[in-house]
Amino acid sequence: MKKFLNTLFKGVEILIAFFLAVMIILVFMNVVLRQFNKGFAWSEEIARLCFIYLVYLGTIGAMRDNRHLLIESVLLRISPLLQKVVYALIQISVIWLMVILTQGSWGLTMQNLNDRWVATQYPTFLVYAIGILTGVSIIVIAAANLFRLLILKMSVAELIKIADDTPEETAEAID
């Protein structure tokens, strides 16, 4: 299972790199073509789509690595019990916010089922559906963090250290 998850997240990282490359190439190409009074309207929509997916998928990767807005220098200076309480509150807050994101994305997805972008005819609902994927993924990751903290009795320092490890070291730390 761990190998599958590591492979899955490696695939997400490759997808992020692909979206970034496509975005850079299309924007650069359009800048150059505008010097000759030309350009492609569709390239702006594709670049925008790549940016949207890049941000949402990057958020999933950041959460998996515990690299969200966590002030670890402050967190690690307080008592171990208070560390656990603050870390648990952070994870619970993240779950709550991702439930809101998921519900909002679901509503927008359903509302835009029949809409398409102008130049590319890309289905608009797929732009909003990535929010559902992100929300559900981060809820699962935050729940796993709470499981590690409360059930597996891992310390907050260990949970934060997992972010600095390679995927193989992370898998060993969980065992």
C-alpha positions, 0 to 999 in steps of 0.5 A, a space after each residue: 500500500 505504501 509503495 502504491 501511495 508513493 507511486 501515486 504521489 510521484 505521479 502527481 508530482 510529475 503531473 505538476 511538472 508537466 502542467 508547469 512546463 506546458 504553462 511556461 511554453 504556452 505563455 512564452 509562445 504567446 508573448 513571442 507571437 504577440 510581437 508579430 501581432 499574432 497569438 492563440 486564444 486557446 493557449 491562454 485558456 490552456 495555460 490558465 487550466 494548467 495553473 489551476 490544476 498545478 495549484 490544487 495538486 500542489 496543495 495536496 502534495 504540500 499537505 502530504 508532506 506537512 508543509 502547509 502553514 504550520 509554524 513548526 519553530 513555534 510548535 516545537 518550542 511548547 510542551 509535548 502535550 500542548 504540541 499534540 493539542 495544537 497539532 490536532 486542532 490544526 488537523 481538525 481545522 483543515 478537515 473542516 475547511 476542506 469539507 467547505 471547499 468540497 461542498 462548494 466545489 461540488 455545487 459549482 461542478 453541478 451548476 456548470 455541467 453544461 458550460 464550456 470555455 469559449 476558445 477550447 470548448 473545455 468543460 467548465 465543470 472539470 475546472 471546479 471538480 479539481 476542488 472536490 479531488 483536492 478537498 477529499 484528498 486533504 481530508 484523508 491526509 489530515 485524518 491520517 495525521 490525526 490517526 498517527 497522532 492519537 492512535 499510533 501515538 507519534 510525537 508532533 516532532 516525528 510527524 513534522 519530520 516525516 515531511 523532511 524524509 524521502 518517501 522511503 524513509 517516510 514509509 519506514 517511519 510509519 511502520 
